[in-house]
Amino acid sequence: MTTQHKLLATARKPLDTRALLDNWAMLLAALGIFLLCALLIDNFLSPLNMRGLGLAISTVGIAA
């Protein structure tokens, strides 16, 4: 095995699922809730409701 092959073999790190969940859990939960609401609630994807959601999110974002 050459030096280059050894470096490539040791450069790979195993997938750290805990770190992955720490970084992406909130986004995945928000997307899951959004999709669930879109499927189960009538008129959830209506333009009026999307505008209301956008205003609420932007208000909270500015306050944060």
Secondary structure, 3 states (H helix, E strand, C coil): CCHHHHHHHHHCCCCCHHHHHHHHHHHHHHHHHHHHHHHHCCCCCCHHHHHHHHHHHHHHHHHC
